[in-house]
Every structure is written in C-alpha cells, then in structure tokens.
C-alpha cells in the first residue's frame, strides 16, 4: 500500500518538481517513476553486507554519497532478496557475491580501497 501511495504522490507533482527530486537522488525522471522498492534490501541488507565484509557503511554513506546512492539504487532493483537475507543471516556475506549480488563489482572495489576505514 505504501508503494502505491508513493507512486500516486510522484504522479501528483509537476514534471519540474519530479526532475528536481530525481536529480537530488541521482536518477532520471523516468527511473524515479519506475523505482518501486518493495523490500528492505537497500535499508537493511546492503548495509549489513557491507558491515559483515568489514566495510564501514556509515563512512560510505556520508563520505562516498554517490557510491552509496548507487548501491541503494541497484539493491532496490534486486530480485534475490530472500537469498541475500539467508546468506547474511548465516553470516556468510561472500556467498552469492558473484552469482546474484548486482552490487558485487562495486562492493569488491570498496574492499580493495585501502583508504576506506573498516567497521
């Protein structure tokens, strides 16, 4: 129901406002209208995966804003949320990184970045 309300709210604002909002979240206006995340991947699973891998999610969120927003956007479009949740619940954040995690390349690049503080 929340997703439908959000879609109606986006539909109710002007094209100019929608473009301004899309720009604020680094998306196109069309992508913003299609964006409809029905799971908690971007808010819980993705930060948990980062933390379990030893990456300080708060640092990335605050100091690498564009990267973090991209991680959230990609995670929101993921269809493997249940599998991801199971792997993280088992404490195995590396499981599936190469086979289903759409953010694996970005996360791998964060892992090799020596300047990143660890959790």
CORMO-V562356 format. One record per run of one state. SS is the DSSP state (H for helix, E for strand, L for the rest). FROM is the first residue (numbers start at 0). TO is the last residue. If there is no record, write none. Layout:
BEGIN
ss=SS from=FROM to=TO
ss=SS from=FROM to=TO
END
This chain:
BEGIN
ss=L from=0 to=0
ss=H from=1 to=11
ss=L from=12 to=13
ss=H from=14 to=23
ss=L from=24 to=27
ss=H from=28 to=33
ss=L from=34 to=39
ss=H from=40 to=51
ss=L from=52 to=53
ss=E from=54 to=54
ss=L from=55 to=55
ss=H from=56 to=62
ss=L from=63 to=63
ss=H from=64 to=75
ss=L from=76 to=79
ss=H from=80 to=88
ss=L from=89 to=102
ss=H from=103 to=111
ss=L from=112 to=116
ss=E from=117 to=117
ss=L from=118 to=118
END
